[in-house]
């Protein structure tokens, strides 16, 4: 057995929040290009508040409609609710 040999293992870098959502963003972008996006009024379960949600909307051959939520609009001034990166 050899001694003194160093094995380096590189850890995967942690993905940023934006990187984690890139695939969903691309799916939503494709839905916009196919004119398959709608603005749907939903109720937020945790608060009971009515919110506007951007959804991809698809219909299969049997006519079943699937609504996939992607993003919600702010019910207030987003400039007062968020701190953007510098």
Order of alpha helices (4+ residues) and beta strands (2+ residues): alpha-alpha-beta-beta-beta-alpha
